Amino acid sequence: MKVSVIVPVWNVEKYIEQCLKSLVNQTLEEIEIIVVNDGSPDNSQTIIDKYVKKYPKKVKSFVKENGGQGSARNLGLEQAKGEYISFVDSDDWLELTALEKMYELGKKENADIVICDMVDHYANGSEKRYNCTNYDFIYETTPSACNKIFKRNIIKNIQFLNKLWYEDFNFTTKILLNNPKIATISEGYYHCNCREESTMNNNNSLKNLDMLIIMNDLIEYSKTNHIYDENVFSFLIFHHILITSINRVARHSGREKKEVIEKFIKYCQTHIKDYKKMPFYVNIPKNRKIIAKLNYNGHYCLSKWILHWSSKLKK
């Protein structure tokens, strides 16, 4: 088996048909599609059963009690037999040649991971392509597990954390910390259906604190395995907490947002006291340096204002 595709399913009856259709019609023949129904309350299983019946040698269905996307993916990992592993969210889809091209490149370059670009699709019909394959520092690429294929033996015993947001970031970063060989293909093979209820579009300030649990777990993992790198973790905290998490929560309207942002700021001040001296800082764009400085010193409202008006000016 060349590639195992793991698809966690929950409440996606409107979208799963497009996802499964893109997978069963992949030009790479030797694949298995492992669909894990995470206790979905809708009619998703009826659609899954239709594809199992039509493609019994290709589509495998598993049903479990609801435990979150991480637990569904972990069950898929237990069942996977492919040389490479692919993760596809059940409301997204792939270009029909995606797995063939990525697998061929992986074999050609003996790569542990192959990364492609992503295309976001919005409800108003607009779309935006993300360049995930042009970077100077590997940790600059998106931490999503979905625009990559992973050699199964590089994953080893790494699993997704359960019932936590940002579990993709944790899973992918653990693999990157092990210094895998990476190949990239600059094509928008992975298509994302950007729904309003997604994690990135949330208004749940307190749940965003999962990022601190995720980051602490990464630090513990790296130290336990003797692969801790101060520059790497300064970059990760700088990018994912000091800028991204604080700016995301600053847009919220809930009363908890101030408390959450203050915890983020304290975490950053504790873990990256001298981030300006870290090697990665030289290559950070000037505007991000300004936002980072403002957030670090508690002026996130000013950051929010600057980001709001800069986005207006770009339109």
VOBA-1610 file (N, C-alpha, C; in pm, whole numbers, padded with zeros to 5 digits, always signed):
BEGIN
Met+00084-00119+00000Met+00000+00000+00000Met+00089+00126+00000Lys+00065+00214-00095Lys+00151+00332-00107Lys+00112+00444-00011Val-00018+00477-00004Val-00062+00587+00082Val-00190+00548+00155Ser-00191+00574+00286Ser-00314+00563+00365Ser-00367+00703+00389Val-00494+00725+00355Val-00558+00856+00376Val-00653+00845+00494Ile-00630+00926+00597Ile-00712+00922+00718Ile-00808+01041+00718Val-00938+01010+00729Val-01042+01113+00722Val-01128+01107+00848Pro-01110+01200+00943Pro-01198+01205+01061Pro-01330+01274+01024Val-01441+01222+01075Val-01572+01272+01034Val-01655+01312+01155Trp-01709+01432+01149Trp-01807+01476+01249Trp-01893+01587+01190Asn-02022+01557+01173Asn-02121+01658+01135Asn-02088+01728+01003Val-02062+01649+00899Val-02020+01708+00771Val-02102+01653+00653Glu-02227+01621+00677Glu-02306+01561+00569Glu-02316+01650+00445Lys-02299+01782+00463Lys-02306+01873+00348Lys-02179+01868+00263Tyr-02070+01819+00320Tyr-01940+01834+00254Tyr-01869+01702+00224Ile-01902+01595+00294Ile-01821+01474+00286Ile-01826+01408+00149Glu-01933+01427+00076Glu-01942+01368-00058Glu-01830+01421-00147Gln-01809+01550-00146Gln-01702+01610-00227Gln-01565+01558-00185Cys-01547+01543-00054Cys-01421+01492-00002Cys-01394+01350-00051Leu-01489+01260-00027Leu-01470+01120-00063Leu-01459+01101-00214Lys-01534+01179-00289Lys-01526+01171-00436Lys-01385+01205-00484Ser-01323+01305-00421Ser-01188+01344-00462Ser-01085+01238-00425Leu-01116+01157-00324Leu-01021+01055-00279Leu-01033+00924-00358Val-01155+00877-00383Val-01170+00751-00456Val-01128+00766-00602Asn-01123+00890-00651Asn-01085+00913-00790Asn-00940+00959-00805Gln-00861+00944-00701Gln-00719+00977-00711Gln-00652+00892-00820Thr-00560+00955-00892Thr-00490+00883-00998Thr-00390+00782-00942Leu-00355+00794-00816Leu-00271+00693-00751Leu-00362+00579-00707Glu-00341+00462-00762Glu-00432+00351-00740Glu-00412+00285-00603Glu-00288+00266-00562Glu-00261+00186-00442Glu-00274+00271-00316Ile-00399+00306-00283Ile-00425+00382-00162Ile-00539+00315-00084Glu-00544+00343+00045Glu-00657+00304+00127Glu-00712+00431+00192Ile-00843+00439+00201Ile-00910+00557+00258Ile-00976+00513+00388Ile-00921+00558+00499Ile-00968+00518+00631Ile-01057+00629+00686Val-01188+00604+00688Val-01285+00704+00730Val-01328+00671+00873Val-01306+00764+00964Val-01337+00741+01105Val-01450+00834+01148Asn-01569+00777+01168Asn-01685+00852+01214Asn-01673+00871+01365Asp-01650+00995+01407Asp-01628+01026+01548Asp-01760+01056+01619Gly-01853+00960+01608Gly-01983+00977+01672Gly-02066+01088+01612Ser-02059+01106+01481Ser-02129+01216+01415Ser-02281+01200+01428Pro-02352+01307+01469Pro-02496+01297+01492Pro-02581+01311+01366Asp-02519+01342+01252Asp-02597+01367+01130Asp-02599+01242+01042Asn-02619+01261+00914Asn-02629+01149+00820Asn-02498+01120+00746Ser-02388+01162+00803Ser-02258+01138+00738Ser-02234+00990+00713Gln-02271+00904+00810Gln-02243+00761+00794Gln-02316+00700+00676Thr-02434+00750+00646Thr-02508+00700+00530Thr-02428+00723+00402Ile-02366+00839+00393Ile-02284+00871+00275Ile-02158+00786+00275Ile-02097+00769+00391Ile-01977+00684+00401Ile-02009+00541+00357Asp-02122+00488+00405Asp-02161+00350+00371Asp-02178+00333+00220Lys-02228+00437+00156Lys-02245+00432+00010Lys-02110+00413-00059Tyr-02008+00483-00010Tyr-01876+00472-00072Tyr-01807+00341-00036Val-01831+00291+00084Val-01776+00160+00122Val-01834+00051+00031Lys-01963+00059+00006Lys-02030-00040-00080Lys-01979-00033-00223Lys-01956+00088-00272Lys-01914+00105-00412Lys-01765+00079-00429Tyr-01685+00109-00325Tyr-01540+00091-00335Tyr-01490+00009-00216Pro-01535-00116-00204Pro-01503-00197-00085Pro-01354-00227-00066Lys-01277-00225-00172Lys-01133-00253-00160Lys-01053-00127-00127Lys-01118-00012-00134Lys-01046+00114-00116Lys-01090+00190+00009Val-01219+00189+00040Val-01272+00269+00151Val-01301+00179+00271Lys-01245+00216+00387Lys-01267+00142+00511Lys-01333+00234+00612Ser-01440+00187+00674Ser-01518+00270+00765Ser-01505+00221+00909Phe-01483+00316+01000Phe-01479+00286+01143Phe-01569+00387+01214Val-01644+00338+01312Val-01733+00424+01390Val-01694+00415+01537Lys-01680+00529+01603Lys-01643+00533+01743Lys-01725+00638+01817Glu-01721+00633+01949Glu-01785+00737+02028Glu-01710+00867+02010Asn-01782+00978+02024Asn-01719+01107+02004Asn-01606+01130+02103Gly-01490+01163+02048Gly-01373+01188+02133Gly-01287+01299+02079Gly-01331+01361+01970Gly-01254+01469+01910Gly-01173+01424+01791Gln-01135+01521+01710Gln-01062+01491+01586Gln-00932+01416+01612Gly-00862+01454+01721Gly-00735+01388+01751Gly-00752+01240+01772Ser-00853+01200+01849Ser-00874+01058+01876Ser-00915+00983+01749Ala-00992+01049+01662Ala-01031+00986+01536Ala-00909+00963+01447Arg-00822+01060+01441Arg-00699+01043+01361Arg-00610+00936+01420Asn-00604+00929+01553Asn-00520+00825+01616Asn-00571+00685+01583Leu-00704+00668+01581Leu-00759+00539+01541Leu-00721+00507+01397Gly-00725+00609+01311Gly-00684+00589+01173Gly-00538+00548+01162Leu-00452+00608+01244Leu-00311+00572+01244Leu-00290+00427+01286Glu-00370+00379+01379Glu-00359+00240+01423Glu-00393+00143+01310Gln-00483+00184+01221Gln-00529+00096+01113Gln-00446+00110+00986Ala-00371+00218+00973Ala-00304+00249+00846Ala-00193+00151+00813Lys-00186+00112+00686Lys-00083+00020+00639Lys+00004+00081+00529Gly-00023+00204+00491Gly+00049+00265+00380Gly+00192+00302+00413Glu+00272+00311+00308Glu+00411+00358+00323Glu+00412+00504+00368Tyr+00318+00582+00315Tyr+00299+00721+00356Tyr+00159+00739+00414Ile+00146+00838+00500Ile+00017+00870+00563Ile-00025+01010+00520Ser-00152+01023+00483Ser-00210+01152+00447Ser-00331+01178+00536Phe-00350+01304+00575Phe-00467+01342+00653Phe-00551+01440+00571Val-00679+01410+00557Val-00770+01498+00484Val-00892+01522+00571Asp-00922+01648+00600Asp-01042+01680+00676Asp-01165+01654+00590Ser-01273+01609+00653Ser-01388+01560+00577Ser-01470+01668+00508Asp-01437+01796+00532Asp-01502+01903+00457Asp-01408+01965+00353Asp-01293+01902+00333Asp-01195+01949+00235Asp-01183+01849+00121Trp-01097+01878+00024Trp-01079+01785-00087Trp-00942+01804-00151Leu-00903+01704-00230Leu-00773+01705-00298Leu-00791+01715-00448Glu-00691+01775-00513Glu-00680+01761-00658Glu-00662+01613-00690Leu-00714+01568-00804Leu-00715+01425-00832Leu-00576+01365-00852Thr-00478+01448-00886Thr-00342+01396-00906Thr-00254+01417-00782Ala-00311+01471-00676Ala-00231+01512-00560Ala-00147+01399-00503Leu-00208+01288-00467Leu-00135+01181-00400Leu-00032+01116-00493Glu-00066+01105-00621Glu+00029+01047-00716Glu+00154+01133-00727Lys+00135+01264-00744Lys+00249+01354-00761Lys+00332+01363-00633Met+00265+01369-00519Met+00337+01381-00393Met+00411+01251-00359Tyr+00347+01138-00385Tyr+00413+01010-00360Tyr+00535+00992-00450Glu+00519+01022-00578Glu+00631+01010-00672Glu+00749+01096-00630Leu+00722+01219-00586Leu+00828+01307-00541Leu+00892+01253-00414Gly+00810+01201-00323Gly+00864+01143-00200Gly+00958+01027-00229Lys+00921+00942-00319Lys+01006+00828-00355Lys+01133+00873-00427Lys+01117+00970-00517Lys+01232+01019-00594Lys+01338+01080-00502Glu+01295+01155-00403Glu+01389+01225-00315Glu+01408+01155-00181Asn+01347+01036-00167Asn+01355+00961-00041Asn+01317+01051+00076Ala+01207+01123+00060Ala+01164+01222+00159Ala+01078+01159+00267Asp+01094+01209+00388Asp+01009+01168+00499Asp+00875+01241+00497Ile+00877+01363+00445Ile+00755+01444+00434Ile+00754+01511+00298Val+00638+01515+00235Val+00619+01594+00112Val+00509+01696+00142Ile+00538+01823+00110Ile+00446+01933+00139Ile+00399+01997+00009Cys+00269+02029+00003Cys+00215+02102-00112Cys+00150+02231-00062Asp+00109+02317-00154Asp+00040+02441-00119Asp-00108+02413-00093Met-00175+02512-00031Met-00316+02499+00005Met-00398+02611-00059Val-00524+02582-00086Val-00617+02682-00139Val-00738+02689-00046Asp-00764+02807+00009Asp-00881+02828+00094Asp-00999+02873+00010His-01116+02817+00037His-01239+02853-00034His-01339+02907+00067Tyr-01397+03023+00036Tyr-01487+03092+00127Tyr-01632+03086+00078Ala-01725+03108+00170Ala-01868+03096+00140Ala-01913+03191+00031Asn-01845+03306+00017Asn-01885+03404-00085Asn-01830+03371-00224Gly-01763+03256-00235Gly-01711+03213-00364Gly-01567+03253-00391Ser-01510+03334-00304Ser-01370+03374-00322Ser-01275+03265-00275Glu-01153+03273-00317Glu-01053+03176-00275Glu-00917+03242-00261Lys-00832+03181-00183Lys-00699+03235-00158Lys-00599+03120-00151Arg-00494+03131-00229Arg-00390+03027-00227Arg-00281+03064-00128Tyr-00237+02965-00050Tyr-00131+02985+00048Tyr-00005+02913+00003Asn+00103+02989-00004Asn+00232+02932-00039Asn+00293+02869+00086Cys+00286+02739+00094Cys+00337+02666+00211Cys+00473+02604+00184Thr+00525+02625+00064Thr+00646+02552+00022Thr+00766+02642-00002Asn+00750+02772+00023Asn+00861+02865+00005Asn+00894+02925+00141Tyr+00998+02878+00204Tyr+01033+02922+00339Tyr+01184+02915+00358Asp+01234+02995+00450Asp+01375+02990+00487Asp+01399+02900+00608Phe+01298+02891+00693Phe+01304+02815+00817Phe+01184+02721+00816Ile+01207+02591+00828Ile+01099+02494+00809Ile+00979+02521+00898Tyr+01000+02580+01014Tyr+00890+02605+01106Tyr+00803+02724+01060Glu+00842+02787+00951Glu+00760+02893+00893Glu+00645+02836+00811Thr+00655+02711+00769Thr+00547+02653+00689Thr+00427+02625+00778Thr+00310+02609+00719Thr+00191+02584+00798Thr+00205+02455+00877Pro+00162+02454+01005Pro+00171+02332+01084Pro+00058+02233+01056Ser-00028+02264+00963Ser-00137+02172+00929Ser-00081+02035+00891Ala-00151+01931+00934Ala-00113+01795+00894Ala-00170+01761+00757Cys-00259+01844+00706Cys-00340+01806+00590Cys-00276+01832+00454Asn-00179+01919+00444Asn-00118+01945+00313Asn+00014+01871+00299Lys+00024+01757+00368Lys+00149+01682+00370Lys+00121+01533+00359Ile+00218+01459+00310Ile+00217+01314+00331Ile+00342+01282+00414Phe+00323+01195+00513Phe+00429+01160+00607Phe+00467+01014+00587Lys+00596+00986+00577Lys+00639+00846+00575Lys+00599+00784+00710Arg+00538+00669+00705Arg+00483+00611+00828Arg+00589+00588+00935Asn+00712+00554+00892Asn+00814+00525+00994Asn+00875+00650+01056Ile+00844+00769+01002Ile+00890+00893+01067Ile+00792+00935+01177Ile+00668+00889+01167Ile+00568+00922+01269Ile+00597+00845+01399Lys+00644+00722+01384Lys+00678+00637+01500Lys+00560+00630+01596Asn+00580+00669+01721Asn+00473+00660+01822Asn+00407+00794+01850Ile+00430+00892+01763Ile+00369+01024+01781Ile+00220+01016+01751Gln+00139+01072+01840Gln-00005+01075+01821Gln-00059+01217+01837Phe-00183+01233+01797Phe-00251+01362+01817Phe-00302+01369+01960Leu-00290+01486+02023Leu-00347+01505+02155Leu-00499+01515+02143Asn-00569+01461+02242Asn-00715+01455+02236Asn-00781+01577+02298Lys-00891+01619+02235Lys-00980+01724+02287Lys-00909+01856+02313Leu-00805+01882+02236Leu-00735+02010+02243Leu-00735+02075+02106Trp-00752+02207+02104Trp-00733+02278+01979Trp-00584+02281+01945Tyr-00556+02302+01818Tyr-00419+02316+01766Tyr-00340+02186+01778Glu-00412+02072+01773Glu-00343+01943+01780Glu-00260+01917+01655Asp-00298+01976+01541Asp-00216+01966+01419Asp-00077+02025+01444Phe-00076+02142+01503Phe+00050+02212+01533Phe+00140+02124+01619Asn+00083+02060+01720Asn+00160+01974+01809Asn+00216+01854+01734Phe+00130+01786+01659Phe+00169+01665+01587Phe+00277+01693+01483Thr+00253+01791+01398Thr+00346+01821+01290Thr+00479+01871+01344Thr+00475+01956+01447Thr+00598+02011+01502Thr+00684+01903+01566Lys+00623+01806+01633Lys+00700+01695+01691Lys+00777+01621+01582Ile+00712+01601+01469Ile+00781+01532+01358Ile+00892+01620+01302Leu+00869+01749+01287Leu+00971+01840+01235Leu+01092+01848+01329Leu+01068+01838+01459Leu+01177+01845+01556Leu+01275+01729+01539Asn+01230+01623+01475Asn+01316+01506+01453Asn+01397+01515+01325Asn+01400+01634+01266Asn+01484+01664+01150Asn+01459+01569+01031Pro+01334+01561+00985Pro+01304+01474+00870Pro+01354+01535+00739Lys+01370+01449+00639Lys+01402+01498+00505Lys+01272+01541+00438Ile+01271+01664+00384Ile+01147+01722+00333Ile+01159+01754+00184Ala+01052+01723+00110Ala+01042+01762-00030Ala+00917+01848-00045Thr+00921+01943-00136Thr+00807+02033-00156Thr+00764+02035-00301Ile+00636+02054-00321Ile+00581+02067-00456Ile+00487+02187-00455Ser+00521+02289-00529Ser+00451+02417-00524Ser+00326+02418-00612Glu+00232+02334-00572Glu+00103+02325-00640Glu-00006+02326-00533Gly-00118+02392-00562Gly-00228+02400-00467Gly-00314+02276-00470Tyr-00258+02166-00422Tyr-00327+02037-00428Tyr-00434+02021-00320Tyr-00416+02088-00207Tyr-00510+02069-00096Tyr-00607+02187-00089His-00736+02156-00091His-00841+02258-00091His-00917+02258+00041Cys-00921+02376+00106Cys-00986+02390+00237Cys-01120+02460+00225Asn-01221+02403+00286Asn-01351+02467+00294Asn-01353+02550+00422Cys-01342+02681+00409Cys-01328+02769+00526Cys-01466+02804+00582Arg-01507+02727+00680Arg-01637+02747+00743Arg-01624+02844+00860Glu-01731+02917+00888Glu-01729+03016+00994Glu-01707+02954+01131Glu-01748+02826+01149Glu-01737+02764+01280Glu-01602+02696+01303Ser-01505+02718+01216Ser-01375+02654+01232Ser-01300+02711+01351Thr-01196+02638+01394Thr-01115+02681+01509Thr-01058+02820+01487Met-01011+02848+01367Met-00946+02976+01340Met-01045+03092+01338Asn-01173+03062+01324Asn-01274+03167+01321Asn-01358+03169+01449Asn-01300+03123+01558Asn-01376+03107+01681Asn-01387+03237+01760Asn-01477+03237+01860Asn-01487+03349+01953Asn-01477+03297+02097Asn-01413+03181+02114Asn-01398+03117+02244Asn-01260+03149+02299Ser-01250+03259+02374Ser-01119+03304+02421Ser-01051+03201+02510Leu-01126+03144+02605Leu-01065+03051+02701Leu-01009+02927+02633Lys-01078+02877+02531Lys-01031+02756+02461Lys-00899+02780+02389Asn-00871+02906+02356Asn-00744+02937+02291Asn-00625+02910+02383Leu-00650+02901+02514Leu-00542+02869+02608Leu-00488+02728+02588Asp-00560+02647+02509Asp-00505+02516+02472Asp-00367+02530+02409Met-00342+02645+02346Met-00212+02666+02283Met-00099+02655+02385Leu-00121+02699+02508Leu-00017+02689+02610Leu+00008+02544+02650Ile-00098+02464+02657Ile-00083+02322+02685Ile-00006+02254+02573Ile-00043+02290+02450Ile+00025+02236+02331Ile+00174+02270+02334Met+00206+02397+02361Met+00346+02441+02359Met+00425+02375+02472Asn+00366+02366+02590Asn+00436+02301+02702Asn+00463+02153+02672Asp+00368+02088+02606Asp+00388+01948+02568Asp+00502+01934+02468Leu+00512+02028+02375Leu+00622+02026+02277Leu+00757+02045+02346Ile+00762+02137+02440Ile+00888+02162+02512Ile+00928+02037+02590Glu+00831+01975+02659Glu+00860+01853+02735Glu+00907+01741+02642Tyr+00838+01727+02528Tyr+00876+01623+02431Tyr+01019+01643+02382Ser+01052+01766+02347Ser+01185+01794+02292Ser+01295+01772+02396Lys+01268+01808+02521Lys+01368+01790+02625Lys+01384+01643+02662Thr+01272+01570+02665Thr+01278+01427+02694Thr+01357+01352+02588Asn+01344+01397+02463Asn+01413+01330+02352Asn+01545+01397+02315His+01589+01491+02399His+01719+01558+02384His+01733+01628+02249Ile+01624+01693+02206Ile+01627+01767+02078Ile+01580+01910+02099Tyr+01586+01960+02221Tyr+01542+02097+02249Tyr+01638+02197+02185Asp+01582+02297+02118Asp+01660+02401+02052Asp+01596+02535+02090Glu+01670+02618+02162Glu+01615+02745+02211Glu+01569+02835+02098Asn+01644+02838+01988Asn+01605+02922+01875Asn+01473+02877+01815Val+01454+02746+01803Val+01330+02692+01748Val+01211+02730+01836Phe+01224+02711+01967Phe+01110+02737+02053Phe+01086+02887+02073Ser+01189+02966+02067Ser+01167+03111+02069Ser+01087+03153+01946Phe+01121+03094+01832Phe+01047+03124+01710Phe+00902+03079+01721Leu+00880+02957+01770Leu+00744+02903+01780Leu+00657+02987+01873Ile+00713+03025+01987Ile+00637+03107+02083Ile+00614+03247+02025Phe+00717+03303+01963Phe+00706+03434+01900Phe+00594+03435+01796His+00596+03337+01709His+00502+03335+01596His+00361+03292+01638His+00350+03182+01713His+00219+03122+01739His+00149+03180+01861Ile+00222+03241+01953Ile+00157+03298+02071Ile+00166+03451+02072Leu+00288+03504+02066Leu+00306+03648+02077Leu+00234+03724+01966Ile+00233+03668+01847Ile+00165+03735+01736Ile+00028+03673+01708Thr+00025+03546+01666Thr-00098+03487+01617Thr-00206+03473+01724Ser-00174+03409+01836Ser-00277+03384+01938Ser-00328+03513+02001Ile-00237+03603+02035Ile-00279+03729+02096Ile-00365+03810+02000Asn-00324+03817+01874Asn-00403+03894+01777Asn-00539+03831+01751Arg-00545+03698+01752Arg-00673+03630+01731Arg-00770+03662+01845Val-00723+03645+01968Val-00811+03668+02084Val-00847+03816+02098Ala-00759+03905+02056Ala-00787+04049+02064Ala-00909+04087+01983Arg-00945+04008+01883Arg-01063+04035+01801Arg-01192+03985+01865His-01179+03910+01973His-01297+03853+02038His-01378+03959+02113Ser-01501+03922+02146Ser-01588+04014+02219Ser-01620+03968+02361Gly-01577+03847+02396Gly-01608+03792+02528Gly-01534+03860+02642Arg-01588+03850+02760Arg-01529+03917+02875Arg-01400+03850+02922Glu-01377+03724+02877Glu-01257+03653+02920Glu-01132+03691+02841Lys-01148+03768+02734Lys-01035+03787+02643Lys-00917+03856+02709Lys-00942+03953+02798Lys-00833+04024+02865Lys-00751+03928+02950Glu-00819+03843+03025Glu-00752+03744+03109Glu-00666+03650+03025Val-00721+03604+02913Val-00649+03511+02826Val-00525+03578+02766Ile-00540+03700+02716Ile-00427+03771+02656Ile-00319+03797+02759Glu-00358+03831+02880Glu-00258+03854+02985Glu-00178+03727+03016Lys-00244+03612+03009Lys-00173+03485+03029Lys-00077+03458+02914Phe-00120+03491+02792Phe-00031+03475+02677Phe+00092+03565+02691Ile+00071+03689+02729Ile+00182+03784+02743Ile+00280+03736+02850Lys+00228+03693+02964Lys+00314+03644+03072Lys+00395+03523+03027Tyr+00331+03435+02951Tyr+00401+03316+02900Tyr+00516+03358+02809Cys+00489+03452+02720Cys+00594+03500+02628Cys+00708+03568+02704Gln+00673+03650+02799Gln+00776+03721+02876Gln+00861+03624+02957Thr+00804+03513+02999Thr+00876+03412+03076Thr+00969+03328+02989His+00922+03295+02868His+00995+03199+02784His+01085+03262+02678Ile+01059+03386+02638Ile+01144+03447+02535Ile+01181+03590+02574Lys+01259+03601+02679Lys+01297+03732+02730Lys+01387+03809+02633Asp+01468+03738+02556Asp+01563+03804+02465Asp+01539+03763+02320Tyr+01412+03766+02276Tyr+01383+03718+02141Tyr+01452+03800+02033Lys+01481+03928+02062Lys+01549+04011+01962Lys+01691+03964+01934Lys+01747+03885+02023Lys+01883+03834+02006Lys+01887+03698+01937Met+01770+03639+01914Met+01766+03509+01851Met+01792+03520+01701Pro+01860+03422+01642Pro+01895+03428+01499Pro+01777+03452+01406Phe+01660+03396+01438Phe+01545+03409+01348Phe+01496+03553+01337Tyr+01522+03635+01438Tyr+01463+03768+01447Tyr+01509+03860+01333Val+01629+03838+01285Val+01685+03923+01178Val+01596+03921+01054Asn+01538+03806+01024Asn+01461+03790+00900Asn+01311+03815+00918Ile+01268+03855+01037Ile+01126+03884+01059Ile+01091+04017+00991Pro+00982+04024+00914Pro+00942+04151+00852Pro+00920+04260+00956Lys+00947+04384+00916Lys+00941+04496+01009Lys+00804+04510+01075Asn+00697+04491+00997Asn+00563+04507+01054Asn+00535+04405+01163Arg+00587+04282+01147Arg+00568+04180+01250Arg+00651+04212+01374Lys+00766+04274+01355Lys+00848+04315+01470Lys+00773+04420+01552Ile+00706+04510+01482Ile+00631+04615+01552Ile+00515+04555+01631Ile+00439+04465+01567Ile+00326+04401+01634Ile+00375+04319+01753Ala+00486+04249+01736Ala+00541+04167+01846Ala+00580+04254+01964Lys+00645+04366+01937Lys+00687+04456+02046Lys+00567+04512+02120Leu+00465+04554+02046Leu+00345+04607+02110Leu+00278+04501+02197Asn+00261+04381+02142Asn+00196+04274+02218Asn+00277+04235+02342Tyr+00408+04227+02326Tyr+00496+04187+02435Tyr+00484+04283+02553Asn+00459+04410+02522Asn+00449+04512+02626Asn+00305+04545+02665Gly+00213+04460+02619Gly+00074+04474+02663Gly-00012+04569+02582His+00038+04619+02469His-00037+04716+02389His-00110+04647+02273Tyr-00180+04537+02304Tyr-00244+04457+02200Tyr-00362+04530+02136Cys-00422+04625+02208Cys-00531+04703+02146Cys-00479+04789+02031Leu-00359+04842+02048Leu-00297+04920+01941Leu-00260+04828+01824Ser-00212+04709+01854Ser-00183+04611+01749Ser-00309+04580+01669Lys-00418+04559+01742Lys-00545+04527+01677Lys-00586+04640+01582Trp-00570+04764+01627Trp-00606+04880+01544Trp-00518+04888+01420Ile-00387+04867+01437Ile-00294+04872+01323Ile-00327+04764+01221Leu-00351+04642+01269Leu-00383+04531+01178Leu-00515+04554+01106His-00611+04611+01177His-00742+04637+01115His-00728+04737+00999Trp-00658+04847+01023Trp-00648+04950+00920Trp-00553+04912+00808Ser-00452+04831+00839Ser-00362+04786+00731Ser-00435+04691+00637Ser-00526+04608+00693Ser-00603+04519+00607Ser-00703+04597+00522Lys-00756+04707+00577Lys-00847+04793+00500Lys-00775+04857+00381Leu-00652+04899+00407Leu-00574+04968+00302Leu-00536+04874+00189Lys-00523+04744+00220Lys-00485+04647+00117Lys-00599+04617+00022Lys-00722+04642+00066Lys-00839+04610-00018Lys-00861+04714-00124
//
